[in-house]
Amino acid sequence: MASTFSYNSFGFLLILVAFSSLINISSAGRQIAPKTSIEFIRTSCSSTTYPKLCYESLLTQASMIQTSPQLITHAALNVTLSTAKSTSAMMVKLAKSQGLKPTEVGAMQDCVEELEDTIDELRKSISEMGQIKGSNFGLMINDIQTWVSAALTDENTCADGFGGKNMNGSIKTAVRSKIVTIAHLTSNALALVNSYASFHG
């Protein structure tokens, strides 16, 4: 009888442990993408120029962003930097392709240089955003706004280089599409920087 009671007690304990684990898993799931974080991203992105792109590009980072204006701005800059780096690498390879006209190679090389400037400006912005402090907030946020604006100008200059009629249609379309995406991400990041500045101010 005692052994039966012990077995039943052990079985009941296992059920409790299993149930507790399910609760913990459920809680962990909520922490990965809490509803409040998702709504915060949606609301924050609604003030950007390209809200759908903003929301989709940041949704996977909801658990990191939480409901912090600083963290969502930092995340937006990081996403933009990552996209700029991958596009620059793609264009370096593309510039070495066989059969390109000299004008196409020239435009590609110019664009890569513009993207290198963009990457440098975004890196400086991310570094500054990570160190931003109350006493120097105004100066630091001004630097970030200047760098992100400069990055956007560089991207637009790159896109303009592929506007001529003497460009290969498929290359022109592929490159411009990538650059436009970076420019849109940068525009969104700048809008979030400005919102963060207003929020802090």
C-alpha positions as MATLAB code, in Angstrom:
seq = 'MASTFSYNSFGFLLILVAFSSLINISSAGRQIAPKTSIEFIRTSCSSTTYPKLCYESLLTQASMIQTSPQLITHAALNVTLSTAKSTSAMMVKLAKSQGLKPTEVGAMQDCVEELEDTIDELRKSISEMGQIKGSNFGLMINDIQTWVSAALTDENTCADGFGGKNMNGSIKTAVRSKIVTIAHLTSNALALVNSYASFHG';
ca = [
       0.000    0.000    0.000;
       2.809    2.378    0.959;
       4.662    1.658   -2.288;
       1.460    2.302   -4.301;
       1.017    5.645   -2.549;
       4.660    6.475   -3.233;
       4.266    5.583   -6.935;
       1.071    7.618   -7.236;
       2.729   10.555   -5.479;
       5.668   10.323   -7.864;
       3.281   10.224  -10.828;
       1.475   13.287   -9.539;
       4.826   15.046   -9.100;
       5.730   14.282  -12.713;
       2.431   15.782  -13.866;
       3.132   18.919  -11.820;
       6.643   19.223  -13.278;
       5.311   18.748  -16.817;
       2.579   21.323  -16.251;
       5.102   23.747  -14.776;
       7.352   23.243  -17.808;
       4.472   24.040  -20.150;
       3.829   27.273  -18.266;
       7.508   28.193  -18.487;
       7.627   27.429  -22.224;
       4.533   29.540  -22.742;
       6.089   32.386  -20.771;
       9.319   32.074  -22.764;
       7.294   32.305  -25.953;
       5.747   35.524  -24.760;
       9.191   36.895  -23.947;
      10.425   36.151  -27.470;
       7.798   38.413  -29.033;
       5.687   40.127  -26.377;
       2.508   41.700  -27.664;
       3.416   45.080  -26.187;
       6.752   45.069  -28.053;
       5.066   44.227  -31.354;
       2.535   47.013  -30.850;
       5.340   49.393  -29.879;
       7.169   48.581  -33.143;
       3.967   49.018  -35.165;
       3.207   52.358  -33.506;
       6.789   53.623  -33.812;
       6.980   52.606  -37.468;
       3.709   54.371  -38.273;
       5.566   57.701  -38.072;
       8.202   56.625  -40.632;
       8.058   57.156  -44.395;
       7.839   53.433  -45.148;
       5.957   51.922  -42.183;
       5.424   48.441  -43.674;
       9.142   47.996  -44.413;
      10.001   49.406  -40.984;
       7.664   47.002  -39.189;
       8.762   43.932  -41.174;
      12.477   44.704  -40.798;
      12.248   45.091  -37.004;
       9.634   42.505  -36.046;
      12.168   39.694  -35.499;
      13.924   41.874  -32.904;
      10.824   42.588  -30.832;
      12.132   40.825  -27.712;
      15.327   42.913  -27.805;
      13.580   46.197  -28.615;
      10.901   45.795  -25.922;
       9.318   49.272  -25.680;
      12.493   51.371  -25.767;
      12.778   54.312  -28.211;
      16.567   54.037  -27.974;
      16.645   50.290  -28.683;
      14.276   50.480  -31.663;
      16.419   53.264  -33.154;
      19.576   51.239  -32.536;
      17.959   48.169  -34.148;
      16.839   50.150  -37.205;
      20.375   51.459  -37.730;
      21.792   47.933  -37.390;
      19.335   46.491  -39.919;
      20.227   49.270  -42.355;
      23.961   48.683  -41.866;
      23.602   44.942  -42.432;
      21.653   45.521  -45.666;
      24.170   48.105  -46.894;
      27.089   45.730  -46.254;
      25.483   42.784  -48.069;
      24.513   45.006  -51.025;
      28.019   46.451  -51.253;
      29.513   42.927  -51.317;
      27.055   41.935  -54.057;
      27.996   44.966  -56.153;
      31.741   44.333  -55.803;
      31.156   40.871  -57.320;
      28.791   42.262  -59.943;
      31.348   44.864  -61.052;
      33.729   42.019  -61.922;
      31.169   40.291  -64.152;
      32.030   39.636  -67.784;
      30.348   41.638  -70.523;
      29.667   44.852  -68.618;
      30.054   48.163  -70.443;
      32.694   50.568  -69.108;
      29.883   52.969  -68.089;
      28.217   50.187  -66.093;
      31.470   49.211  -64.368;
      32.139   52.884  -63.606;
      28.665   53.407  -62.135;
      29.058   50.222  -60.089;
      32.437   51.295  -58.692;
      31.124   54.769  -57.861;
      28.164   53.193  -56.112;
      30.400   50.899  -54.066;
      32.356   53.965  -52.919;
      29.118   55.703  -51.933;
      28.048   52.596  -50.012;
      31.403   52.476  -48.224;
      30.715   56.015  -47.016;
      27.189   54.950  -46.017;
      28.548   51.989  -44.028;
      31.072   54.227  -42.263;
      28.388   56.788  -41.370;
      26.002   54.129  -40.094;
      28.738   52.512  -38.000;
      29.533   55.856  -36.375;
      25.811   56.410  -35.732;
      25.417   52.988  -34.103;
      28.488   53.521  -31.932;
      27.222   56.937  -30.811;
      23.718   55.597  -30.158;
      25.190   52.931  -27.891;
      27.020   55.541  -25.808;
      24.412   58.306  -25.734;
      24.137   59.995  -22.349;
      21.903   62.581  -20.747;
      24.496   65.323  -20.319;
      25.703   65.152  -23.941;
      22.441   63.935  -25.492;
      21.865   67.005  -27.681;
      25.318   66.971  -29.253;
      25.355   63.197  -29.758;
      21.888   63.001  -31.316;
      22.833   65.869  -33.664;
      25.879   63.889  -34.795;
      23.717   60.830  -35.419;
      21.161   62.854  -37.403;
      23.960   64.354  -39.510;
      25.568   60.968  -40.253;
      22.313   59.204  -41.120;
      21.277   62.116  -43.362;
      24.675   61.918  -45.100;
      24.197   58.150  -45.589;
      20.840   58.807  -47.248;
      22.442   61.365  -49.578;
      25.172   58.868  -50.545;
      22.553   56.213  -51.350;
      20.550   58.604  -53.512;
      23.731   59.568  -55.370;
      24.396   55.872  -55.980;
      20.860   55.320  -57.294;
      21.159   58.345  -59.612;
      24.205   56.753  -61.232;
      21.969   53.998  -62.573;
      19.395   56.300  -64.102;
      20.900   56.553  -67.607;
      19.444   54.861  -70.680;
      22.811   53.322  -71.612;
      22.597   50.908  -68.674;
      21.860   47.200  -68.977;
      18.184   46.818  -68.052;
      18.511   43.824  -65.727;
      21.564   45.207  -63.899;
      19.960   48.614  -63.580;
      16.782   47.099  -62.130;
      18.621   44.778  -59.713;
      21.003   47.423  -58.383;
      18.446   50.210  -58.124;
      16.063   47.889  -56.285;
      18.718   47.077  -53.675;
      19.813   50.692  -53.268;
      16.227   51.910  -52.988;
      15.633   49.379  -50.201;
      18.688   50.662  -48.300;
      17.566   54.255  -48.835;
      14.099   53.416  -47.500;
      15.575   51.665  -44.454;
      17.860   54.654  -43.867;
      14.929   57.053  -44.179;
      13.021   55.000  -41.609;
      16.025   54.905  -39.278;
      16.365   58.687  -39.555;
      12.670   59.122  -38.712;
      13.154   56.940  -35.618;
      16.266   58.934  -34.650;
      14.214   62.126  -34.917;
      11.368   60.586  -32.883;
      13.841   59.502  -30.222;
      15.277   63.033  -30.122;
      11.761   64.471  -29.683;
      10.859   61.871  -27.056;
      13.994   62.619  -25.050;
      13.611   66.348  -25.491;
];
